[in-house]
Every structure is written in C-alpha cells, then in structure tokens.
Amino acid sequence: MMKRESLTPLQLTLFQYVEEQARGLTWQPLDVPSTLDDTMRVIWQPCRTLPVWSGACERTIYGLPLGNLYFRAWHDAKHVATGRGFDLRSELYVSQLQLVDLAGRSDTLAGILAADTIGQQLHYYVHGRFPENQAAFVESFTRHGRVVGAF
C-alpha cells in the first residue's frame, strides 16, 4: 500500500489541493446514490453526511485512494450546492466551477484537473464508462489534448 511519503511531488500537490478543498465537508465513502435527488435525500437526513462513491480509486492522479475521495467529496458538494444533476451538461458545469476555485494558483494543476474532470466526462459520454486507469488517461489527455486512440 502506497503512503503519502511515497507520492511524487505532483501527486502530493494534487493530494494537498483536494484535501484542502474537502476540508470542512462531512462525507463518508459509500455506494453513492445515482441521482441528485437521492443524494439530496441522504444529505438532509439528520446526520447530513455526503455520500461519496468509494470505488475505482486505485489508479488516479492523486496517488492514494484518499486523494480521490477528497476530490469526489469536493465535486459532489458542488453538485449539491448548485442543485445540478449528473448529466453531461451538469457535470461539465460543476467541473468548470472547480476550475474557477483553482484560478490563479497553477496552470499545470488546472490543466491536470480539467483532464481529470472534463476529459473523463467526455470519455464517459462517448464510451458509456469511465477509463479504468484514470492516471494514464489524464497523462495522455494532458500530453496530446486527447487520449490517443480513445476518440
């Protein structure tokens, strides 16, 4: 199992950024409801804990599964705050809001997060599934502007 100390400098920067964005959110890794209505019902229960899907966290840009969970908590909190669903238009809107949060901090980080969010949403729209190796997808997307052979 990988530890925080073994992250590359870029992975550590990404991990720390999403950790900072998730700070103050109350979330729990669970099997996530598939619609915003289901998510909102869970949110407004007395515990007010945001459900965050815990699957497919092994091969991501954050180096550790916890980093991907931090990202998802931040992302899903944006869905709830805006009342946006999980269709492509809403996902792209929420992803843009996340990039606005990042404005002025790092163009490199913004490019990587754009590939991770917008790139993966477009991949899902075309293929009906997310890439299995998200880290490799993001690397290809940032290098070539697309995933070579994927579109």
C-alpha positions in Angstrom: 0.0 0.0 0.0 1.3 3.4 -1.0 1.9 6.0 1.7 1.8 9.8 1.5 5.6 10.0 1.8 6.0 8.0 -1.5 3.9 10.4 -3.6 5.6 12.2 -6.5 5.8 16.0 -6.0 3.0 16.5 -8.5 0.8 13.8 -6.8 1.5 15.4 -3.4 0.5 18.8 -4.8 -2.8 17.4 -6.2 -3.4 15.4 -3.0 -2.9 18.5 -0.8 -5.1 20.7 -3.0 -8.1 18.3 -3.0 -7.6 17.7 0.7 -7.8 21.5 1.3 -11.0 21.7 -0.9 -12.7 18.9 1.0 -11.8 20.4 4.4 -15.0 21.3 6.3 -17.1 18.9 4.4 -18.7 16.0 6.1 -18.6 12.9 3.9 -18.4 9.2 4.1 -17.3 6.7 1.5 -20.3 4.6 0.5 -22.1 3.2 -2.5 -23.4 6.5 -3.9 -27.0 7.1 -4.9 -27.1 7.6 -8.7 -29.2 10.7 -8.8 -29.0 14.2 -7.3 -32.5 13.7 -5.7 -31.2 10.6 -4.0 -28.0 12.4 -2.9 -30.1 15.4 -1.6 -32.3 13.0 0.4 -29.3 11.5 2.1 -27.8 14.9 2.7 -30.8 16.3 4.5 -31.1 13.4 6.9 -30.2 14.3 10.5 -26.5 13.3 10.0 -26.1 15.5 6.9 -23.3 13.3 5.6 -22.4 13.5 1.9 -22.2 10.0 0.4 -19.0 9.6 -1.7 -18.5 6.7 -4.0 -15.5 4.7 -2.9 -14.9 2.6 -6.0 -12.3 3.0 -8.7 -9.9 4.9 -6.5 -6.7 2.9 -7.2 -5.3 4.3 -10.4 -6.0 8.0 -10.2 -3.9 11.2 -10.4 -3.9 11.6 -6.6 -1.6 8.7 -5.9 -3.7 7.5 -2.9 -7.3 6.4 -2.8 -8.0 9.0 -0.1 -7.0 11.8 -2.5 -9.6 10.6 -5.0 -12.2 10.5 -2.2 -11.3 14.1 -1.2 -11.8 15.1 -4.9 -15.2 13.4 -5.1 -16.4 15.0 -1.8 -15.5 18.4 -3.2 -17.0 17.6 -6.6 -20.3 16.2 -5.1 -20.6 19.1 -2.7 -20.6 21.3 -5.8 -23.5 19.3 -7.3 -25.5 19.7 -4.1 -24.7 23.4 -3.7 -25.8 24.1 -7.3 -28.6 21.6 -7.5 -27.1 20.2 -10.7 -27.6 16.6 -11.7 -25.3 14.1 -13.2 -26.0 14.6 -16.9 -23.1 15.7 -19.1 -24.1 19.4 -19.1 -24.3 19.4 -15.3 -21.0 17.5 -14.9 -19.2 20.0 -17.2 -20.8 22.9 -15.2 -19.6 21.5 -11.9 -16.1 20.8 -13.3 -15.9 24.4 -14.5 -16.8 25.6 -11.0 -13.9 23.5 -9.6 -11.5 25.1 -12.1 -12.8 28.5 -11.1 -11.9 27.6 -7.5 -8.4 26.9 -8.8 -8.0 30.1 -10.8 -4.7 31.9 -10.3 -3.0 29.1 -8.4 -1.4 26.9 -11.0 -1.9 26.5 -14.8 -0.4 23.0 -14.6 -2.7 21.9 -11.8 -5.7 23.4 -13.7 -4.8 21.5 -16.9 -4.5 18.3 -15.0 -7.8 18.8 -13.2 -9.5 19.8 -16.4 -8.3 16.5 -18.0 -9.4 14.5 -14.9 -12.9 16.1 -14.8 -13.9 17.3 -18.2 -11.8 14.8 -20.1 -13.2 11.9 -18.2 -16.8 13.2 -18.6 -16.3 13.4 -22.4 -14.9 9.9 -22.4 -17.9 8.6 -20.4 -20.2 10.4 -22.9 -18.6 8.7 -25.9 -17.9 5.3 -24.4 -20.5 4.9 -21.7 -17.9 4.2 -19.0 -15.1 5.9 -17.2 -11.5 5.0 -18.0 -10.2 2.1 -15.9 -6.8 3.7 -15.5 -7.6 7.3 -14.7 -4.0 8.3 -14.2 -2.9 7.1 -17.6 -6.0 8.7 -19.2 -5.1 12.1 -17.7 -1.4 11.8 -18.7 -2.4 11.1 -22.3 -5.0 13.8 -22.3 -2.7 16.5 -21.0 0.1 15.4 -23.4 -1.9 15.1 -26.5 -5.1 17.2 -25.9 -7.0 13.9 -26.1 -6.4 10.3 -25.3 -4.6 8.8 -28.2 -6.9 6.2 -29.8 -9.8 6.8 -27.5 -11.9 9.3 -29.5 
